[in-house]
Amino acid sequence: MSLTTHHCLLTPGKVDLATLKRIYRGGVTLALDETSRGRIQQASATVAAIVKEGKVTYGINTGFGKLAQTTIPTERLAELQRNLVLSHSVGLGDLLPDDVVRVIMATKVISLARGHSGIRIELVDALLALFNAGIMPCIPEKGSVGASGDLAPLAHLSLMLLGEGDVRVQGKLIPATEGLAIAGLKPFVLGPKEGLALLNGTQVSTALALRGLFEGENIFAAGLVAGALSLEAIKGSIKPFDHRIHEARGQQGQIDVAAAVSALLEGSGILTSHTNCGRVQDPYSIRCVPQVMGACLDNLNHAANVLQIEANAASDNPLVFTDTGEVISGGNFHAEPVAFAADIIALAIAEIGAISERRLALLLDTSLSGLPPFLVNDGGVNSGFMIAQVTAAALASENKSLAHPGSVDSLPTSANQEDHVSMATYAARRLGAMCFNTAAVVGIEAMAAAQGIDFIRPLRSSPQLEQVLAAIRERVPYLEKDRLMAPDIEQMRLWAGADRWPDMIAALQPARAR
């Protein structure tokens, strides 16, 4: 477990993206604000009163889904909840990584602490204790259709509370009973509605989509920097970034991107070296960076707002309303908002890579760039960046298939009771592969642009971009002649995906919903 560096107080309904990102990155402990505790206890008391009165209520003393009409006797309610967790633990595939699991656990606590779930405060405290002790549930990545909630993966999360299965501590698998003991806990016997409250909800799809958002924001910022470097390498025109052009259209993302690229280029000696060259129109991949990347930025910001709301939502079913003592069945577990958010993040990530790959191809085309073919001397003997661009093209093309919207798919489940599902969990999960691909594409472009700028030395770029160039050269040397490039590409993929652009990201983000 990483050393604790932050203490995060969770106020359900008001947890912002910055806090969620800190949780994702790790090195935090969690605590719940005191006002939430009263709401949790009131909802639990409402459920206890329903059981005591013998009032038949869905989710408390009935079966589930298609079996909602089956009444369960009071003496079998604990068995019902245990069986629910065991029967729904049907996930497959690789285990979700700890960074995603941390967000799942945190958002589950937030959802339960909204005071509409009817569970005991002891279960919420147990999740916090396990999180703070670094005890991570083993959650397989496959098996959810995103309605009725992320049932299978959240069942695997819940297993550890029963002392069933394994948990992960510092990457090592141990029995759940041992993990509970480390956190000072014993296996729970679930009370009425508690298993259902734990299993229902959109926390897995939301956490996966947040991963895509956080990684996508880094790649977006790296893509802007790579694009500015490519403009410099081909001695492109700064005129298309004039703020008046973008204000005349009015698209906020476009305005912000043009301003960001202009700021990156401020003070460039390369720009002043060709002020009167007569160049009017660069290819779209250079000239239309504000229009394309601005649209990506707008999509990322919209998705961010949706996901921040969802991370704070009460998304299980049924919901307890303590002011009237009612338990009302609805459909907040349906993850359609998350599916749409994941889909537009996917579109943005795909387009960031698509335009980056086209700038890379431009750099290698001597008839357009004015640089040596494939950015290497002694061409023919040396292939230079020729096949690195092929790799970028393969990854950009793969993202086209991955970007197909998950939200348009649906396959009925539970004997047609659950006849329309969101597929949000897959829609969000595939963002991980897409971010990997686009980080590699952007990294290759930045490496190629640095090579191009080396060919036009002693001209120097702006102070900001010269710092970037120095950082690139710390990772990969100038390509004097052909060498093994796979390690260089991996280094640049890590460069593009790193959380190294916080100031740029913050400057490009409008005030988000709280």
C-alpha positions in Angstrom: 0.0 0.0 0.0 1.3 3.5 -0.9 2.2 5.9 1.9 -0.8 8.0 3.0 -0.4 11.6 1.7 -4.0 12.8 1.7 -7.0 12.5 4.0 -10.3 12.8 2.1 -13.5 13.6 3.8 -16.5 12.4 1.8 -19.6 14.6 1.8 -22.1 12.6 -0.3 -23.6 14.7 -3.0 -20.7 17.1 -3.0 -17.6 15.0 -3.8 -15.8 16.7 -6.6 -13.7 15.3 -9.5 -10.5 16.5 -7.9 -11.2 14.3 -4.9 -12.1 11.4 -7.0 -8.9 11.8 -9.0 -6.9 11.8 -5.8 -8.6 8.5 -4.8 -7.8 7.1 -8.2 -4.2 8.0 -7.9 -3.9 6.5 -4.5 -2.2 7.4 -1.2 -5.3 8.5 0.5 -7.5 7.6 3.5 -11.2 8.2 3.5 -13.7 9.4 6.2 -17.4 10.1 6.1 -18.8 13.4 7.2 -20.9 13.1 10.3 -24.1 14.5 8.9 -24.3 11.4 6.6 -24.3 9.0 9.5 -27.6 10.2 10.8 -29.2 9.7 7.3 -27.8 6.2 7.1 -29.1 5.2 10.5 -32.6 6.7 9.8 -32.9 4.7 6.6 -31.8 1.5 8.4 -34.4 2.1 11.1 -37.1 2.5 8.4 -36.2 -0.9 6.9 -36.2 -2.5 10.4 -39.7 -1.1 11.1 -41.0 -2.5 7.8 -39.7 -6.0 8.7 -41.1 -5.8 12.2 -44.5 -4.8 10.9 -44.4 -7.7 8.3 -45.2 -5.3 5.5 -44.4 -6.9 2.1 -41.9 -4.6 0.4 -39.8 -5.3 -2.7 -36.1 -5.7 -1.9 -36.7 -6.2 1.8 -38.8 -9.4 2.1 -39.4 -10.5 -1.5 -37.4 -12.1 -4.2 -35.6 -10.1 -6.8 -36.2 -9.2 -10.5 -38.7 -11.6 -12.0 -39.1 -13.2 -8.5 -40.3 -9.9 -7.0 -43.8 -11.4 -6.3 -42.3 -14.2 -4.0 -42.6 -13.3 -0.3 -39.8 -14.4 1.9 -40.4 -15.2 5.6 -38.6 -13.1 8.2 -36.5 -16.1 9.4 -35.0 -16.5 6.0 -34.1 -12.9 5.2 -30.5 -13.3 6.1 -30.3 -16.4 3.9 -31.9 -14.4 1.1 -29.3 -11.7 1.3 -26.4 -14.1 1.5 -27.7 -16.1 -1.4 -28.1 -12.9 -3.4 -24.4 -12.1 -3.1 -23.2 -15.6 -3.8 -25.5 -16.2 -6.8 -24.6 -12.9 -8.4 -20.8 -13.4 -8.1 -20.5 -14.6 -11.6 -17.8 -12.3 -13.1 -15.0 -13.4 -15.4 -11.8 -12.1 -16.8 -8.9 -10.2 -15.4 -9.3 -8.5 -12.1 -9.9 -4.7 -12.1 -6.8 -2.9 -11.0 -6.5 -1.2 -7.6 -6.8 2.3 -8.9 -10.3 1.5 -10.4 -11.3 -0.5 -7.3 -10.4 2.4 -5.0 -12.9 4.6 -6.9 -15.5 1.8 -6.9 -15.3 1.5 -3.1 -15.3 5.2 -2.5 -18.3 5.8 -4.8 -20.2 2.9 -3.2 -19.7 4.5 0.2 -20.9 7.8 -1.2 -24.0 6.2 -2.7 -24.9 4.3 0.4 -24.3 7.4 2.6 -26.9 9.4 0.7 -29.3 7.8 3.2 -31.6 6.1 0.7 -30.2 2.5 0.9 -31.4 1.3 4.3 -28.3 -0.5 5.4 -26.5 -0.4 8.8 -23.8 2.2 9.4 -21.5 -0.7 10.4 -21.3 -1.9 6.7 -20.4 1.6 5.5 -17.7 1.8 8.2 -16.4 -1.6 7.2 -16.0 -0.5 3.6 -14.1 2.6 4.8 -11.9 0.5 7.2 -11.1 -2.0 4.4 -10.2 0.9 2.0 -8.0 2.6 4.6 -6.2 -0.7 5.3 -5.5 -1.2 1.6 -7.7 -4.3 1.4 -9.0 -4.4 -2.2 -11.9 -6.8 -3.3 -11.1 -9.0 -6.2 -13.5 -7.8 -9.0 -13.4 -9.5 -12.4 -13.8 -7.1 -15.2 -16.5 -8.9 -17.2 -20.1 -9.8 -16.5 -22.1 -6.6 -16.2 -24.6 -5.1 -18.7 -25.0 -1.9 -16.7 -28.6 -2.5 -15.5 -29.9 -3.6 -13.0 -26.7 -1.9 -11.9 -23.3 -3.5 -12.0 -24.6 -6.6 -10.3 -21.9 -9.2 -10.8 -18.9 -7.0 -10.1 -20.5 -5.4 -7.1 -21.4 -8.9 -5.8 -17.7 -9.7 -6.0 -17.0 -6.5 -4.0 -19.6 -7.6 -1.4 -18.1 -11.1 -1.0 -15.3 -9.8 1.1 -17.8 -8.5 3.7 -19.1 -12.1 4.0 -15.6 -13.5 4.4 -15.9 -15.3 1.1 -13.3 -15.5 -1.7 -10.1 -13.6 -1.9 -9.0 -10.0 -1.5 -5.8 -8.3 -2.7 -3.3 -6.5 -0.5 -0.3 -4.9 -2.1 -0.9 -7.0 -5.2 -1.0 -10.3 -3.2 -4.1 -12.4 -3.0 -5.2 -13.6 0.5 -8.4 -15.1 1.8 -11.1 -12.5 2.6 -11.2 -13.6 6.2 -7.6 -12.6 6.6 -8.2 -9.3 4.9 -11.1 -8.6 7.3 -8.9 -9.4 10.2 -6.2 -7.0 9.1 -8.9 -4.3 9.1 -10.1 -5.4 12.5 -13.3 -6.9 11.2 -15.2 -10.2 11.2 -17.5 -11.6 8.4 -20.9 -9.9 8.4 -24.4 -11.6 8.4 -26.3 -9.3 6.1 -29.6 -7.9 7.2 -32.8 -7.1 5.2 -32.0 -5.2 1.9 -28.3 -5.0 2.7 -27.2 -7.4 0.0 -29.4 -5.7 -2.6 -28.1 -2.3 -1.6 -24.5 -3.4 -2.0 -25.1 -5.1 -5.4 -27.4 -2.5 -7.0 -25.7 0.7 -8.4 -23.6 2.1 -11.1 -20.3 2.4 -9.2 -18.2 0.0 -11.4 -19.2 1.6 -14.7 -18.8 5.0 -13.2 -15.3 4.2 -11.9 -14.2 2.8 -15.2 -15.5 5.9 -17.0 -13.7 8.1 -14.6 -10.5 6.3 -15.3 -11.1 7.0 -19.0 -11.8 10.6 -18.3 -8.7 11.1 -16.1 -6.4 9.4 -18.5 -8.1 11.0 -21.5 -7.5 14.5 -20.0 -3.8 13.8 -19.8 -3.6 12.5 -23.3 -5.6 15.5 -24.5 -3.1 17.9 -23.0 -0.2 15.9 -24.4 -1.9 16.0 -27.8 -2.1 19.8 -27.7 1.6 20.0 -26.9 2.5 17.4 -29.6 0.5 19.4 -32.1 2.3 22.6 -31.2 5.6 20.8 -31.7 4.6 19.5 -35.1 3.5 23.0 -36.1 7.0 24.2 -35.2 8.7 21.4 -37.0 7.0 22.1 -40.3 7.3 25.9 -39.8 3.5 26.1 -39.9 1.4 29.2 -39.7 0.1 30.7 -36.4 -2.5 32.8 -38.1 -5.3 30.1 -37.9 -5.0 30.4 -34.1 -5.9 34.1 -34.1 -8.5 34.5 -31.3 -10.8 36.5 -33.6 -11.4 33.5 -35.9 -12.6 31.4 -33.0 -14.7 34.1 -31.2 -16.5 34.6 -34.5 -17.7 31.0 -34.3 -18.3 30.9 -30.6 -17.5 27.3 -29.7 -16.0 27.5 -26.2 -13.7 24.5 -26.5 -12.3 25.8 -29.8 -11.7 29.2 -28.3 -9.9 27.7 -25.3 -7.7 25.4 -27.4 -6.6 28.2 -29.8 -5.6 30.3 -26.8 -3.7 27.3 -25.2 -1.7 26.6 -28.3 -1.0 30.3 -28.8 0.3 30.5 -25.3 2.5 27.4 -25.9 4.1 29.1 -28.9 4.6 32.5 -27.3 8.1 33.7 -27.7 9.0 31.1 -30.4 12.1 31.9 -32.5 10.9 29.4 -35.1 7.7 31.3 -35.7 9.6 34.6 -36.1 12.0 33.0 -38.5 9.3 32.6 -41.2 7.0 35.5 -40.6 7.0 36.6 -44.2 7.2 33.2 -45.9 3.8 33.6 -47.5 2.4 30.4 -46.2 -1.4 30.6 -46.1 -2.9 27.2 -45.5 -1.4 24.2 -43.6 -3.1 20.8 -43.8 -6.2 20.5 -41.6 -4.4 18.4 -39.0 -2.4 21.6 -38.2 -4.8 24.3 -39.2 -7.9 22.8 -37.6 -6.4 21.8 -34.2 -8.7 24.3 -32.4 -11.8 23.0 -34.2 -11.0 19.3 -33.7 -9.4 19.4 -30.3 -11.9 22.0 -29.1 -14.8 19.7 -29.9 -12.9 16.9 -28.0 -12.5 19.3 -25.0 -16.2 20.1 -25.0 -17.1 16.4 -24.9 -14.7 15.7 -22.1 -16.1 18.5 -20.1 -19.7 17.4 -20.6 -18.7 13.8 -19.7 -17.0 15.1 -16.6 -20.1 16.8 -15.4 -22.2 13.7 -15.9 -19.8 11.5 -14.1 -19.4 13.8 -11.2 -23.2 13.8 -10.7 -23.3 10.0 -11.0 -20.4 9.5 -8.6 -22.5 11.2 -6.0 -25.8 9.5 -6.8 -28.0 7.1 -4.9 -28.2 4.5 -7.7 -29.5 1.4 -6.0 -33.1 0.1 -5.8 -35.5 0.3 -4.1 -34.8 3.6 -2.4 -35.8 4.5 1.2 -37.4 7.9 1.9 -37.3 8.4 5.7 -39.5 11.5 5.7 -42.5 9.4 4.7 -41.3 6.0 5.6 -41.7 4.8 2.0 -39.6 2.4 0.1 -40.0 3.1 -3.6 -38.9 0.9 -6.5 -37.5 2.7 -9.5 -34.6 2.4 -12.0 -31.7 4.6 -10.8 -29.4 1.5 -11.4 -29.8 2.0 -15.1 -26.4 3.3 -16.2 -27.5 5.0 -19.4 -26.0 8.4 -18.4 -22.7 6.7 -17.8 -22.9 4.8 -21.1 -23.4 8.0 -23.0 -20.6 9.7 -21.1 -18.3 6.8 -21.8 -19.2 6.9 -25.5 -18.4 10.6 -25.9 -15.1 10.1 -24.0 -14.4 7.3 -26.5 -15.1 9.6 -29.5 -12.8 12.3 -28.0 -10.0 9.8 -27.4 -10.3 8.3 -30.8 -10.2 11.8 -32.5 -7.2 13.0 -30.4 -5.3 9.9 -31.8 -6.7 10.3 -35.3 -5.5 13.9 -35.8 -2.2 13.1 -34.1 -1.5 10.3 -36.5 -2.2 12.6 -39.5 0.2 15.2 -38.2 2.8 12.4 -37.8 2.2 11.3 -41.4 2.7 15.0 -42.4 6.0 15.2 -40.6 7.3 12.2 -42.6 6.1 13.5 -46.0 9.0 15.6 -47.3 6.8 17.2 -50.0 4.6 18.7 -47.3 6.9 19.1 -44.3 10.1 20.2 -46.0 12.0 17.9 -43.7 14.1 14.8 -44.7 12.0 11.8 -45.7 10.9 9.8 -42.7 12.9 12.2 -40.5 16.3 10.5 -40.9 19.6 11.1 -42.7 20.9 8.6 -45.2 17.4 7.5 -46.2 17.3 4.1 -47.9 19.9 2.6 -45.6 17.8 4.1 -42.8 14.0 3.8 -42.5 13.7 6.4 -39.8 10.2 6.9 -38.5 8.5 5.0 -41.4 7.3 2.0 -39.4 6.7 4.0 -36.2 4.0 5.7 -38.2 2.6 2.3 -39.3 2.3 1.4 -35.6 0.5 4.7 -35.0 -1.9 4.0 -37.9 -2.6 0.6 -36.6 -3.5 1.9 -33.1 -5.6 4.8 -34.5 -7.5 2.4 -36.7 -8.1 0.0 -33.8 -9.6 2.9 -31.9 -12.1 3.4 -34.7 -13.6 0.0 -33.9 -13.4 0.5 -30.2 -15.2 3.9 -30.5 -18.4 2.2 -31.7 -21.0 3.3 -29.1 -21.8 0.8 -26.4 -24.9 2.7 -25.4 -26.8 1.6 -28.6 -26.5 -2.1 -27.7 -28.9 -3.9 -25.4 -29.7 -7.6 -24.7 -32.6 -8.4 -22.4 -31.9 -10.3 -19.2 -33.9 -11.8 -16.2 -36.6 -13.3 -18.3 -37.3 -10.0 -20.1 -38.0 -8.2 -16.8 -34.7 -6.3 -17.5 -35.5 -5.8 -21.2 -33.3 -2.8 -21.9 -29.9 -2.5 -20.5 -27.2 0.2 -20.9 -24.0 -1.8 -21.6 -22.2 1.1 -19.7 -19.7 -1.2 -18.0 -18.2 -2.4 -21.3 -18.6 1.2 -22.8 -16.5 2.5 -19.9 -14.1 -0.5 -19.7 -12.9 -0.2 -23.3 -11.7 3.3 -22.6 -8.6 1.8 -21.0 -7.5 0.2 -24.2 -8.3 3.3 -26.2 -6.3 5.5 -23.8 -3.3 3.2 -24.2 -3.5 3.4 -28.0 -3.9 7.1 -28.2 -1.1 7.8 -25.7 1.2 5.8 -27.9 0.1 7.7 -31.1 0.6 11.1 -29.4 3.9 10.0 -28.0 5.2 8.9 -31.4 4.1 12.2 -32.9 5.8 14.2 -30.1 9.0 12.1 -30.6 8.9 12.7 -34.4 8.2 16.4 -34.0 11.2 16.7 -31.7 13.3 15.0 -34.4 11.9 17.5 -37.0 12.8 20.4 -34.8 16.4 19.1 -34.4 16.7 19.3 -38.2 15.9 23.0 -38.1 18.4 23.9 -35.4 19.8 26.3 -34.3 16.3 27.9 -34.4 14.6 27.6 -31.0 11.0 27.2 -30.1 9.2 29.0 -27.2 10.6 28.7 -23.7 7.7 26.4 -22.8 8.2 24.1 -25.7 11.9 24.0 -25.3 11.3 22.6 -21.8 9.1 19.9 -23.3 11.8 19.1 -25.9 14.4 18.8 -23.2 12.1 16.4 -21.3 11.6 14.3 -24.5 15.3 14.1 -25.1 15.8 12.8 -21.5 13.6 9.9 -22.5 14.7 9.3 -26.1 17.8 10.5 -28.0 18.0 12.0 -31.4 17.6 9.3 -34.1 21.0 9.5 -35.9 20.5 6.2 -37.6 18.1 3.2 -37.3 17.9 1.6 -33.9 15.5 -0.5 -31.9 12.5 1.9 -31.5 10.0 -0.1 -29.5 11.6 1.0 -26.1 11.5 4.7 -27.3 7.8 4.3 -28.3 7.0 2.9 -24.9 8.8 5.7 -23.1 6.8 8.3 -25.2 3.6 6.5 -24.5 4.3 6.9 -20.8 5.2 10.5 -21.4 1.9 11.2 -23.1 -0.2 9.4 -20.5 1.5 10.7 -17.5 -0.3 13.0 -15.0 2.1 15.8 -16.0 -0.2 18.4 -17.4 -2.3 19.6 -14.3 -1.9 23.3 -15.0 -2.9 23.0 -18.6 -5.9 20.8 -17.8 -7.1 23.2 -15.1 -6.8 26.2 -17.4 -9.0 24.4 -20.0 -11.7 23.3 -17.6 -14.7 25.5 -16.9 -16.3 25.5 -13.5 -17.9 22.0 -13.1 -21.1 21.1 -11.4 -20.7 20.6 -7.7 
